[in-house]
Amino acid sequence: EPEVTQTPSHQVTQMGQEVILRCVPISNHLYFYWYRQILGQKVEFLVSFYNNEISEKSEIFDDQFSVERPDGSNFTLKIRSTKLEDSAMYFCASSGGTGHTGELFFGEGSRLTVL
Amino acid sequence: AQSVTQLDSHVSVSEGTPVLLRCNYSSSYSPSLFWYVQHPNKGLQLLLKYTSAATLVKGINGFEAEFKKSETSFHLTKPSAHMSDAAEYFCVVSDLAGGSYIPTFGRGTSLIVHP
């Protein structure tokens, strides 16, 4: 069964460093998302991406964040200068194959720890 | 704007007894509704989904949910809890407001199962 894959599973970084989280969505999907979950808190929407551009973004997704789909398969989230409060689990999701219903298919997540 | 409210942050049951996790939603359009489960240190797994077909939806592991438009509810139930059901459960609403699906998560309900 096709699945969304994310790398790395866990990354530890120093405050101020740049981080890139990578995702490979399901191949025939058209919509791509990043969500984050700070430990013990709810899952929060960051950004959605469709047709090679951002379609929606939340207030969390400020200028420190960027997304791109560099090669037609990977979908990346970049945090330019990490802060302590960026420590969270980041989930990539994709949707929008045949008969799109809004169901998201999630990866296993990338845990980011900022020291 | 869509929103979802999970009425209980924690639900505690004994093994073998019924489970009820409550969810109310708000949506200006015909929504799709989902329940996801997250086991400790794991990703998000789809339990079941409602996408405007049958209002009583059956999912994996014996869970089911009923879409009640008049009550704007989508409560998750299971007749008999198992120890392996202990996890975090998220109710998610998604509609086409704005032209694209942006699923919104509830805060989550932690299900505790006692032997």
HADDOCK unambig.tbl for C-alpha pairs under 7 A between the chains (distance, minus, plus):
assign (segid A and resid 42 and name CA) (segid B and resid 106 and name CA) 6.98 0.50 0.50
assign (segid A and resid 42 and name CA) (segid B and resid 107 and name CA) 4.67 0.50 0.50
assign (segid A and resid 42 and name CA) (segid B and resid 108 and name CA) 6.42 0.50 0.50
assign (segid A and resid 43 and name CA) (segid B and resid 105 and name CA) 6.15 0.50 0.50
assign (segid A and resid 101 and name CA) (segid B and resid 32 and name CA) 6.82 0.50 0.50
assign (segid A and resid 101 and name CA) (segid B and resid 51 and name CA) 6.43 0.50 0.50
assign (segid A and resid 102 and name CA) (segid B and resid 32 and name CA) 6.70 0.50 0.50
assign (segid A and resid 102 and name CA) (segid B and resid 94 and name CA) 6.15 0.50 0.50
assign (segid A and resid 102 and name CA) (segid B and resid 101 and name CA) 5.54 0.50 0.50
assign (segid A and resid 106 and name CA) (segid B and resid 44 and name CA) 6.16 0.50 0.50
assign (segid A and resid 107 and name CA) (segid B and resid 43 and name CA) 6.51 0.50 0.50
assign (segid A and resid 108 and name CA) (segid B and resid 42 and name CA) 6.34 0.50 0.50
assign (segid A and resid 108 and name CA) (segid B and resid 43 and name CA) 4.18 0.50 0.50
assign (segid A and resid 109 and name CA) (segid B and resid 43 and name CA) 5.97 0.50 0.50
